[in-house]
Amino acid sequence: MLLELSNDESRVLKDAVDSSLQMLLAEIAQADQRELKEALHQRYDRLVALQRRLEPVVESEQVYA
């Protein structure tokens, strides 16, 4: 899948991912159930991968992510 984003949209998406990662860390720290922690860690890992893919796009001012 190819997603076309403007420079502003790319920055907003990266900011949203960054914020979500911070919130997930807090949720993981507070989670008591092992299954919940594992699910949150999986989500965290997916968001980190997305964050890494967005970084060069935002930095280089490209319009594709």
KAZI-V402516 format. One record per residue. N is the residue number from 1. RES is the residue in one letter. PHI is phi as a letter, one per 30 degrees, with the letter a starting at -180 (none if undefined). NEAR is the number of other ideal C-beta (glycine too) atoms within 10 Angstrom. D_LAST is the distance of its C-alpha to the last C-alpha in Angstrom with 1 decimal. Layout:
# KAZI-V402516
n=N res=RES phi=PHI near=NEAR d_last=D_LAST
n=N res=RES phi=PHI near=NEAR d_last=D_LAST
This chain:
# KAZI-V402516
n=1 res=M phi=none near=2 d_last=9.7
n=2 res=L phi=c near=5 d_last=7.1
n=3 res=L phi=c near=9 d_last=5.8
n=4 res=E phi=c near=8 d_last=6.4
n=5 res=L phi=b near=18 d_last=6.8
n=6 res=S phi=d near=9 d_last=9.6
n=7 res=N phi=e near=13 d_last=10.1
n=8 res=D phi=d near=8 d_last=12.3
n=9 res=E phi=d near=13 d_last=10.2
n=10 res=S phi=d near=21 d_last=7.6
n=11 res=R phi=d near=15 d_last=11.0
n=12 res=V phi=d near=13 d_last=12.6
n=13 res=L phi=d near=18 d_last=10.2
n=14 res=K phi=d near=20 d_last=10.6
n=15 res=D phi=d near=12 d_last=14.3
n=16 res=A phi=d near=12 d_last=14.7
n=17 res=V phi=d near=18 d_last=13.5
n=18 res=D phi=e near=12 d_last=15.9
n=19 res=S phi=d near=10 d_last=18.6
n=20 res=S phi=d near=15 d_last=18.3
n=21 res=L phi=d near=15 d_last=18.8
n=22 res=Q phi=d near=8 d_last=21.8
n=23 res=M phi=d near=9 d_last=23.3
n=24 res=L phi=d near=17 d_last=22.9
n=25 res=L phi=e near=12 d_last=24.8
n=26 res=A phi=d near=9 d_last=27.6
n=27 res=E phi=d near=13 d_last=27.6
n=28 res=I phi=d near=16 d_last=27.8
n=29 res=A phi=d near=9 d_last=30.7
n=30 res=Q phi=c near=10 d_last=32.6
n=31 res=A phi=d near=15 d_last=32.2
n=32 res=D phi=c near=6 d_last=35.5
n=33 res=Q phi=d near=8 d_last=34.8
n=34 res=R phi=d near=8 d_last=33.5
n=35 res=E phi=d near=8 d_last=31.6
n=36 res=L phi=d near=13 d_last=29.8
n=37 res=K phi=e near=15 d_last=29.0
n=38 res=E phi=d near=12 d_last=27.6
n=39 res=A phi=d near=13 d_last=25.4
n=40 res=L phi=d near=17 d_last=24.1
n=41 res=H phi=d near=13 d_last=23.5
n=42 res=Q phi=d near=10 d_last=21.4
n=43 res=R phi=d near=15 d_last=19.3
n=44 res=Y phi=e near=16 d_last=19.1
n=45 res=D phi=d near=11 d_last=18.1
n=46 res=R phi=d near=11 d_last=15.2
n=47 res=L phi=d near=16 d_last=14.0
n=48 res=V phi=d near=13 d_last=14.6
n=49 res=A phi=d near=10 d_last=12.5
n=50 res=L phi=d near=16 d_last=9.5
n=51 res=Q phi=e near=16 d_last=10.6
n=52 res=R phi=d near=10 d_last=10.9
n=53 res=R phi=d near=12 d_last=7.4
n=54 res=L phi=d near=20 d_last=6.5
n=55 res=E phi=e near=12 d_last=9.6
n=56 res=P phi=d near=10 d_last=9.2
n=57 res=V phi=d near=18 d_last=6.5
n=58 res=V phi=d near=18 d_last=9.0
n=59 res=E phi=d near=10 d_last=11.9
n=60 res=S phi=c near=9 d_last=11.3
n=61 res=E phi=i near=9 d_last=10.6
n=62 res=Q phi=d near=12 d_last=8.0
n=63 res=V phi=c near=11 d_last=6.8
n=64 res=Y phi=c near=9 d_last=3.8
n=65 res=A phi=b near=17 d_last=0.0
